[in-house]
Amino acid sequence: RKGAWVRLYGVPLQAWNVDFFKLCVFDCGRFLRADSCSADKDRLDFVRVLIATSDLEIVNTVETVMVDGSMVEVKIVEEWGYALGEDTCLFDDESDSEVSQADHDEGQGDPEISRHI
C-alpha cells in the first residue's frame, strides 16, 4: 500500500465533515485522515485527505454521492510531487519513529549523508 494525498472537489458545504470525506474515498482506498485545514474549514475550495491505497496508478476519479436528496459529483484527484515520503504513516509500529538522537547525529559531518536522512 502507498499513502496518497487526494483532493476532493465539489463537496457541498452542508456535507463538509470527516464522515462524508470517508464515504467519498471509500472506493479509492482506506481513509487515514483529513488535513487540519479541511477538517477546520479553513479553506472551502477543496478537501485534502490522506488515504492508503494499493492502486499503483495516480488516483483520478469522480464519485457520485447523494446529499440532501440530490446526486452530487465529487472529483477525487491525487496530489503527486508535493508530499513524497508520506508512506511512513501507513506503519502501525511506532518503534521506528522513536529513533535515538545518536542516530540523527551520525551523518552531521558529511553533507551528502545528511541529505539522505
C-alpha positions in Angstrom: 0.0 0.0 0.0 1.0 3.6 -0.6 0.0 6.7 1.1 -1.6 9.3 -1.2 -2.9 12.8 -0.5 -6.1 13.3 -2.6 -8.1 16.4 -3.2 -11.9 16.3 -3.2 -13.5 19.0 -5.4 -17.2 19.7 -5.3 -18.0 18.8 -1.7 -21.2 20.7 -0.7 -20.9 22.8 2.4 -23.7 21.0 4.2 -21.8 17.7 3.8 -18.4 19.1 4.9 -17.4 16.6 7.6 -15.0 13.8 8.1 -17.6 11.1 7.8 -18.6 12.4 4.3 -14.9 12.5 3.3 -14.6 8.9 4.3 -17.6 8.0 2.1 -16.2 9.8 -0.9 -12.8 8.0 -0.8 -14.2 4.5 0.1 -13.6 3.1 -3.4 -10.2 4.7 -3.7 -8.6 3.4 -0.6 -8.6 3.4 3.2 -9.2 6.8 4.8 -6.4 7.7 7.1 -7.0 11.4 8.0 -8.1 14.8 6.6 -5.7 17.6 6.9 -6.4 20.2 9.6 -7.3 23.0 7.1 -10.1 20.8 5.6 -11.3 19.5 9.0 -11.4 23.0 10.5 -13.0 24.5 7.3 -10.1 27.0 6.9 -10.4 26.6 3.1 -13.5 25.6 1.3 -12.4 25.2 -2.3 -11.3 21.5 -1.9 -10.8 18.9 0.8 -7.4 17.3 1.3 -7.5 13.6 2.6 -4.7 11.1 3.1 -5.6 7.6 2.0 -3.9 4.2 1.9 -4.3 2.6 -1.5 -2.9 -0.5 -3.2 -3.5 1.1 -6.6 -0.3 2.0 -8.3 -1.9 4.4 -10.8 -2.5 8.0 -9.9 -6.0 8.5 -8.3 -8.2 10.5 -10.6 -11.9 9.6 -10.4 -15.4 11.0 -9.9 -17.7 9.6 -7.2 -21.4 10.3 -7.3 -23.0 10.6 -3.9 -26.4 11.7 -2.6 -26.6 14.8 -0.5 -29.9 16.0 0.8 -31.8 14.1 -1.8 -29.8 15.2 -4.9 -26.9 13.5 -6.6 -23.5 15.3 -6.4 -20.3 14.6 -8.3 -17.2 14.8 -6.2 -13.9 14.8 -8.2 -11.0 13.0 -6.5 -7.5 13.8 -7.7 -4.3 12.6 -6.2 -1.6 15.1 -5.4 1.8 14.0 -6.6 5.2 15.5 -6.3 4.2 17.6 -3.2 4.3 15.2 -0.2 6.8 12.4 -1.1 7.6 10.2 1.9 4.1 10.3 3.4 4.1 6.4 3.3 5.6 6.4 6.8 2.1 7.0 8.3 1.0 3.6 7.0 3.1 1.7 9.5 1.5 0.9 12.9 4.8 0.1 14.6 5.7 3.2 16.5 9.1 1.9 17.5 10.5 3.0 14.1 9.6 6.6 14.9 11.5 6.5 18.2 15.0 6.8 16.7 17.7 7.9 19.2 19.4 11.3 18.8 22.7 9.5 18.2 21.2 8.0 15.0 20.5 11.5 13.8 23.9 12.9 14.6 25.8 10.2 12.7 25.9 12.0 9.4 26.3 15.6 10.6 29.9 15.9 9.2 29.1 14.8 5.7 26.5 17.0 3.9 25.8 14.2 1.4 24.7 11.8 4.2 22.6 14.4 6.0 20.6 15.0 2.8 19.5 11.3 2.8 18.5 11.1 6.4 
